[in-house]
Amino acid sequence: MIQVRPLQPTDRAAWQALWDGYNTFYGREGATALPAEITDTTWARFLDANEPLHALVAVDEAGTLLGLVHHVFHRSTNRIEPVCYLQDLFTAPAARGRGVGRALIEAVYTAALAAGSRRVYWHTQEGNATARALYDQVARHLGFIVYARDVG
């Protein structure tokens, strides 16, 4: 049985392993790895009740972390209520195919409703076929292309 719960301070080591796996999947390792300061600041934000950044984890019966999801609430110019951006989603390779990703997405939907948000959205890479097969079942692709540029 998979349970989804908020991240706890005692989860740091297990969360870090999942976080590292997530970043490796997106090519952020070795010379392109995130600086430790970013990871440490992100971790601290998850534990700060005044931050809009949130983290949930999926655990099995033994309490082993199987996956993570991070989400943030923000204002929008086309809605009065806040919207929820599902920023990061990762399932441990050994736990894939067990419904972990779906459970984490559904938990974000529940959190969004509780926060008064009616929209959850996220991005993924076009070639991420495995994840997109799930996403096509739990959401609707709106056809947008994402542009980004680091400034400064």
N, C-alpha and C positions, 0 to 999 in steps of 0.2 A: 504494500500500500504506500502511495506517495502522499506526503503531506507538504503543503506550502506554508511557510511561516516567515515573519520578518527576520531579517538578519540580526544576530546577537553578537555582542562583543567577543564572546568565546569562539565564534566562527572564523576568526581571522585566518588561521593557517589553512583550513579547508577552503574558505572563500578564495584565498590567494592562489591556491592550486587551480581552481576553476577560472579565476580571472586571468592567470597566466595562459591557460589553455585557450581562452577566448581571444586574448591578444595575439597569441601565436597564430591562430586561425586567420586573423586579419593581417598577418605579416609584421606585427609589432613584436619583434624579438631580436636578440643580439644588438647590432648597431642601431636598429630602428625601434628598440624597446622603449616603452614609456619610462620616463625618469621616475625613480622611486618616490620623489616628492609628489608627483601627480597621483600615484596609487595611494600613498599615505593620506593625502588631502581628500581624495575620493572616499576612502574608508572612513575618515573622520566625519565627512559630510553625512554619510549614511546614518551615523550614530547621533547626529545633532538634530533634535526635534524642530529647530528653527529653520532647517534647510528644506527646500522643495524636492531634493533628491532622495529617492527611496530605494531600498533593496529588499528583495524577497529571495528565499532559497527553498529548493525542494529537497526533502529528506526522506530516507526510507525508514523502515521500522527500527533499525539500529541507530538512527540518528545521523547516518552518513549523508553528507551533502552530495546531491546528484546533479544539481543545476542551480543557476542564478538568473535573476532578472533585475534590471535596474530601470527605474522610471522616474520621470520628473513632470511636475505640473507647471503649466505656464499660461499666461494670458494669450489671447488671440485677437486679431482685428476682425474676425468674422463670427465670433461667438461672445456671449456675455460670460458664460461659465468658463472655468479653466479647461484646457485640453491636456491630455496626458500623452507624453512622448515616451514610448518604450524604447529606451536607448540601447540596452545590452541584453542579450539572451544567450545563454550557453548551457548545454547539457554535457556532462562528462561522457566521453566516448563509450565507456562500458555500460552506461545507463540509457543509451539511445534506443529508440523503438519501444520504450515502456510508457510513453505518455507524459514524460517530464516536461517537455516544451509546451505541450498543450495545457498542462496543469498550471505552469507558470504564467502563460498568457491569460488564461481564465482568471487567475488570481489578480492580475493587473486590471482586468475588466472590473472585477469586484471592488478593488481599491479605487478605481476611477469613479464608479457609481457612488461609493461612500463619500468621496471628496466633492461630489456634485458635478463631475465631469461626464459628458456624454460622448466624447470622442477620444479614442486611443489610436495612435498611429505609430509607425516605425518605418525604418529603412533597412534594406538588405542589399547585398550585392546581386546583380542580375544573374550571375552564374551560380548562385547558392541554391541549386536545384532541390536538395534534400529539405532544406528549411522552407523553401517556397512551396513545396508540396503540402506542408502543414499550414503555412500562412494562407494558402488558397482555400483551405477548409474553414479557417477561423476568422477570416477578414476578407475584405475586397480590395484588390489592387486598383488604385485610382489613376494609374497611368502617368504619374509624375516622374520626372527625371531630376535628380538632385545635383546641384552645383555647389561647390565650396571653394574657398580660397582663404588661406591663412594670410593675415595682414599684419604689418608691423615688423 
